[in-house]
């Protein structure tokens, strides 16, 4: 984890202190501090799950990454469901997919291409990512289309539940592919030298591939060889503390959304689709950008696509099932504008990955679509 994230940890403490001392009088300050505090907490959770895999093995490690890898988005979504902010939950889901596919990948291709010119990656593996991206868009497009023929809310909810179960099953198979790849790589270390990588759903595999490229060096700090993780109990304690801090700051963030939107005149959808995804994935975003600057855009694509796939096939369906315990259940019927942008993101991702090479212009095109989407959502009335 880069050093600058450790300095941001103070924000994760400032936000609860403000909430205890000033109460609701400092909603904007609480919102900003809790949002900034979630950035290093998310990085700590990711690093802790990677360290735990050293002790528990790839299978349990993959499950841990699936559970904690998107903890900020999942926890924020649960608190938003509790507050009845269904539009914010849906916006954070689509926002995470869009920001990874457009902003993260776009900035990686733009800066990597600016430094190295033309960059290359495995078109075969990019095709796997594309197939999963199309599956993600289809899982959101089908329920929205079904509303044209089905007008009963109960039936729509049943459709959403069925699709959520199917997505979770697909994600389990996707995770099994990841575990198989880890095992085969460890049995045959020479495979690590190849440029092509299999679809990567978790942060731990990204870390392994980065270590293979950089000779076992931390991609952020490059201070020395990769060392043995901390003691098991210390790692568990760090993970528990980071998860607790994430839950507390997420609750404060969600609680401040309504007063902050009234104060600033923003739409809750804008916060859900832009701010929350950037906060939850900031550390991962910096990793993708750094790796692209090291001329490994294939790994940057794995990070961006893997995160989008996780949100669509794990976080979203899990939130649908969790919402059944709340007064207002969540369905998979999204707004047409969100679906259009998701579709555009999937199509652009597919076209860019067709030939296995990219330039800085492709990255600029992706970022341009993302910025246009942000402008539209910013001007949506609250």
Helices and strands as residue ranges (DSSP letters): H 3-21, G 23-26, H 27-68, H 71-82, H 86-98, I 99-104, H 105-116, E 119-120, H 123-146, H 153-187, G 189-193, H 203-214, H 232-264, H 268-270, I 271-275, H 276-280, H 282-293, H 297-310, I 311-315, H 316-322, G 323-325, H 336-352, E 357-358, H 360-378
